[in-house]
Amino acid sequence: MKYYSTNHQAADASLQEAVVKGLASDKGLFMPYVIKQLPQSFYDHIENLSFQEIAYQVADAFFGEDVPAETLKQIVYDTLSFDAPAVKVKENIYSLELFHGPTLAFKDVGGRFMARLLGYFIKKEGQKQVNVLVATSGDTGSAVANGFLGVEGIHVYVLYPKGKVSEIQEKQFTTLGQNITALEVDGTFDDCQALVKNAFMDAELNAHMKLTSANSINVARFLPQAFYYFYAYAQLKKEGKADNLVVCVPSGNFGNITAGLFGKRMGLPVKRFVAANNSNDIFYQYLQTAQYNPRPSIATIANAMDVGDPSNFARVLALYENSHEAICAEISGATYTDEQIRETVKAAYQETGYLLDPHGACGYRALEEGLQEGETGVFLETAHPAKFLETVEGIIGDKVEIPAKLQAFMKGTKQSIPMTKDFESFKAYLLKE
């Protein structure tokens, strides 16, 4: 399948080129020309299929033209070695728990899939070394680093904003060593993302080393995130709750919700989507005004959503042919302050016994406030609450049990390289590598 750039100034690319390059030469994001509809028979019996079986059918629609069936099947099954259960929190509101993977965050799906697909392409091309640059506001770094750890022919550089990720998140990508290097940038997530984007556009740097990205700007990172939307539908269909399904996605860089919107284009019966923002409410404002006004990100307790210029907004516009009206017809928005997030975590815990992380809290609250009669809501619980230990314990006034996987990371020693947000310094560092 061919992919085009959202800026329409670059040549079309194959899947392999789109994955290995990450970003088009005109700074646009790659989009597939065709989004295949899945047959009705798939939806008629989806509740009888496993997570892996569902995901393979979705993956085949995306990547089947470009990757041999057995290889693709192996990549999918290896990626999804864990569950993503839809857990009832209260009547008509379910939590899709995306924290059962190795780093306890939703990005494990995209990170693991991309690592395996990129590994396949590198081997196929006979390339010696590909360097993955990834900016993180928290969970992307750990998911990508752990997904790529020990993968031959790939070195990962994780750029993260100093002092703006939780201690546990930081430990998950700064303690690994091997082919993972953590760069601690004196700036915001947007500064980290700008360094990555500028690196791709620098001719000297690209002549020196082969670069790609593992942020959700990469098609191999964001498209697999569609898998769990189909699985959520399957689980709710089994419960007899799938009619009038509303999906609420805590939104930062917008890769996650974009994957859900792709699912809807493929025929997934979702009535509507809700994008839940924290105080970085650029998309929410766009819905109200039809004006997209990016601005510097604001630090909040839902730090993975602290994005002031969401990269994947370009894909949303492309999907809806720049129509504000069409976007508003399928997506609504909500925005919450830190105080409101705290209130929600506390109230949900007291009323239902369910512990939300700060990002999931935005999703849950938006459903509580916005669900209509006869609708069933699913929000994405994107990370385990223990990853935000101090914040969550401070809110509920209780101890949070730390899963064994996280405890193992906490025992490691932090290894990171300090970096300014100045591109020339970053470039000079990479040129020495």
N, C-alpha and C positions, 0 to 999 in steps of 0.2 A: 504494500500500500504506500502511496505517496503522501508526504506531509508538506504543508505550506507554512510560510511564516506569517504571523499575525500582522507584521508590518508590510508584507507584500512586495518587498524589495529584494528578496533573496531567492536563489534557485530552489526548486522543490527538492525534497530529500527523501531517501529511502528510510525505512525504520532504523536500519543500522546506522546510517548517517545522523539521523535525529537523536538517537540514543548516545552515540559516541561524541557528537558535537555538544549536545545539551541545549545550546542556544543558537539560533540562526545568525548568519553573518550580519544581518541588518538589525540585530538586537531584539528581533521578534521571537515569539514562542512558537514552537511547532504545533500544528493542528492537523489531524487526519482529514483528508478530503471527504472521506465517507465514514459515517457512523452506522454500522449495520444494525438493522432490526433483528431481534431474536425471535424465533417462531413462537406462535401462540402455544404450541404443544409443550414448550419449555416451561412457560408460566403455569400451564394447567397442572403440571406434576412437580413443580419446583420444591414443594414442601417435603417430597420423598427423597430428595437428593442431599448428599453431604455438602459441607462447606467447600471441600476440594472439587467435587463434581460440578457444583454450580460455578465456581471460579474458573474451572477449565473451559467451560462453554463460553463464558464472558471473554476470557483471555483469547480463545480461538477467534472470536469475532474481531478482536483488536489486532492480534498478532499472527493469526494462523496462516496468512499468505506469506509471511516472512520467516517463520521459524518452524522447523519440522515438528509434526504432531507429538512424537515421543519426547523430544527435547522440551517442548512447551509444557507438556503434561508433567514431566519431571520437575521443571522450574516451579510450576504452580504448587505441586504437592510438597516439594521441599520448603517453599515459602510458607505455606499454611500448615505448619506442624502444631498449631494451637487453635483454640476455639474463639469465637466472638459471640458469646450468648446475649440474647435480648432478655433482660431481666425486668420483671414488672416492679415498678416503684410505687405506683398508685393506680387507681382505676384509669384506664385508657392512656397511661404514660409509661413508656418502657425505656430502659437504658440499654443502648447497644454497647456492651463492654469491650472496648478495643485495646484493653491493657493486659491481655493474657500472653503476649509474645515475650521474647527475651529481654527487651528493655522496658516493658510495661507501658507502651504508648502506641497509638494508632499507626505511627509511621513505620512500625516494624514490617507491615505488609508491603508497602512501597519500597522500603529500604532493602529488604531481603530479595524481593522480586528483581529489582533493578541490578543488584549485585550479581545475581545469577545470570540475568540476560546479558549484561555487559561482559561478564566473564566468558559467556558463550561467543559473543561477537569478537572479543579480543583473540580468543583461541582460533576462531575461524579465520581471522585476518592474519594470524601469526605475528601480532604486535608484541613488542617487548614490554612496554610500560605505558599505562594510561594513568594520568593524575586527576583525581576527583576533587574538585573544590566545592565545599558545601558551607553555606552560612546557616547558622542556627539561632533560634530564639529560645531553644531549650531541648525539645524532643527530637528534632530532625537529626542533630549531631549524633546523639546516642544511637538512634535507629540505623542511620547510615553507617556509622563507624562499626557497629556490631554486625551489621549485614555484610560488610566488606572485609571484616577482620580475617587476615590470613589468606584472602583471595589472591592467587598468583597473578602478577602482572599489573596490579592496581595499587596505587598509593593514594591515601585519602588525607586531605587537609581540611580540618574542621575550624571554621572561623566563628568565634562567638563573642558577644559583648561582655566585657569585663564587669563583674558584679551584678549582672542582670539575668543570670540563670540560677536556679536553685542549686544548693550544694550537691544534692543527689544527682541531678541532671548533669552537672559538671563532671562528677566522678565517673559517670558512665562513658564519657569519651576521652577524658584526660588520663585515665589509668591503664589504657590498653596496650600502648606501645606497638611493637611490630610495624605494620604498614600504616599506622594511624598517627598523624601529627595534629596536635591541638594548638591553634593560634588564638591567643587571648587579646582581643582588639579593644583598645581604649576608645569606645564609642557605643553606638546603638546597633540593633539588628539591621536596620536600614543601611548603616555604614558598612557592615559586614557584607550585606547583599550587593552593595555598590562595588566593593572591592572585587567580588567574584565576577560580576558583570563586566567590569572594566578589564579584568584579566582576559576574558574571552575575546575582547575587542582589540587587544594589544598584539600587533603583528610580531614584534620581537620575541615576546613571551611565547606565543604559539609556535614560532619557528624553533624555539629552544626545547619545548616540551609539549606533549599531547595532553590537552586539557578537556575535561568534561565536568558537568555539574550533576549533583544528586539532590538538589532542591526540587521542589515540586514544579519548577520550570521544565524539568526533564520529563518527557512523555512516559518513560519507563518507571518513573517514580509516582506520577499522579494517576495514570490510568488504572493500575491495579487496585487503587483505593475504591474503584467501583465495585469490587468483588463483594465487600461486606454490606453494601446497600441491598444487593440481590439476596444475600443470606438473611438479612434482617427481615425482608419481605417474606421469605420462605418460612421463617420461624413464626411470624405473626399470622401468616396464612394457616399454618398448622393449628394455631390457637383460635382461628375464626375471627381474627382481629385486623385483617389486612385491607378491608374495604375503607375507603376514605383515609388513606395513610398520609400523615404529615411528618416530614423528616426535618429535624432541626439540627443544624451543624454549627458548633462553635467555630468562628471563622477568623483566620489571621491572614495567611498568604493566599487563601482561596483555592488551593489545590484540591482540598478535600471535598468541598461543596461542588466544585467543577466536575469531579469524578462522579458525584451523585447525579448531576445534571446530564452527564453523558449516559448514565444508566437509564434515566427517564427517556432520552432520545432512542434508546434501544428497546423501548417498550415497557420498562419497569413501571408498574402501576402505582406511582406516587402522585397523590393529589396536588401537593404543593410542597415547597421547601421554605424553611426559615433560616436566614443567616443571622446568627447571634453574635454580636460584637461586644467587646469591652469598651473602654473609653476611646479606643482607636476606631471610631465609627464612620470611617470614610465611605464605606459601602452603604451604610444606613442613610447617610446624608445624600448619597447619589440617588437612592430610591425616592427620597422625598423631593429632590430638586432637579434631577436629571443632570446635575453638574458633578463631575469627578474632580475633586480637589485634594490630591495627596498632600500630606503634611508630615513633619517629623513625628516619629512614634512617641507615645507616652508610656512610661513604665507603669505596669499594673500588677496585681497579684495573679492575674491570668496571663503570665508572661509570654506563653507561646503564641498568643494572639496580638502581641504588641508590634503590629506592622502598620506603618503609616502610608505605604504605597504598595498594596498587594499585587504581586507580579501577575497572578492568574486572572486578574480583572480583564486583562486583554483577551483571555480565552472566553470568558463569559460574554464579552461584547461580540466576539467572533461567532459564538454559538447562536446568538440572537440577532445577528446582522445589525449590530449597533442600535437596536430598537429598545429604548427605555420602556416603552409600553409593553413590549413582549417580555422583557425581564420582570417587570412588576406583576405581570399576569401569573408568573410561576414562582417568584421568590418574594417573600416579605422580609423585613428586617427587625431587629431589636437591638438595643444597646443598654449596657448596664455599667454602673460605677463600681468601684471596689467595695463601697459600703453595701450596695445592693447584692453583690456577689456573696459577701460575708453573710448577710441576712439569709440568703437563699440556702447556703450550705448548712447553716445552723437550723433553720426551720425544717428543711428536708430531713435532717438527721433526727431532730426531735419528734417530728410527726410520723416518719416512716421507718426510721432506723437505717435508711440508706445513706451512705457517705459519698458525697460528690467531691470531685476535684474542682478547682475554681473555673475551669473551662467548661466542664460538664454542667456546672451550676448555671452558666449563662443559657445553655441549651434547655435545661429543665425549666428555668423560670419563663423563658419565652413560650414554651408549650403551656405551662400553667396559666399564663396570661392570655394566650392567643388561640387555644384550641376551641373549635366550634362544636356544636351539638353533633353527635354521630361520628366525630373524627377520632382516630387513634394516633397518638404522637409517639415518635421515637426520637430521642436525642442521642447524640454520640458522646459517650463518656470516653474522652480521648486519651486519658492517662490515669494511672493509679493515684489515688489521693496521697499515698505515702511519698510520692515524688515531690510533694509540696508540704513536707512534714510540719515545719514550724508554722506555716500559714494555717493549715487545716487544724492542727492541734490547738492553736491559739483561738480559732473560731469556735470549735466545739467544746473546748475545755476538757478534753479527754485524750487519752493516748491512742495513737494510730499504730496498728501492727505493721511492721515493715516486712514485706515478703522476702523470702530467702534470696531470690534473684537480686534484689536491691542491696541486701546486706552484704552480699559477695562483692558488689562494686564498691561499697563504702570502705572496704578493707584495703583497697588499692591506694597507691601513692600518686598524687597529681603530678603530671608532667605536661607543662604547656610553655609556649614561647610567646613573650609579650610582643605586641604589634601595635603601631599607631594606625589611625584610620587613613593615613596618607598613602595613596596608591603607589607612589614611587618607592616608598620603603618596602611595601609588600612585593612589588615587582622585583626589586633588588634582592630580596630574600629568596624568591623563587628562582631567579636566574643563577643563584649560587648552588641550587639543589641539583 
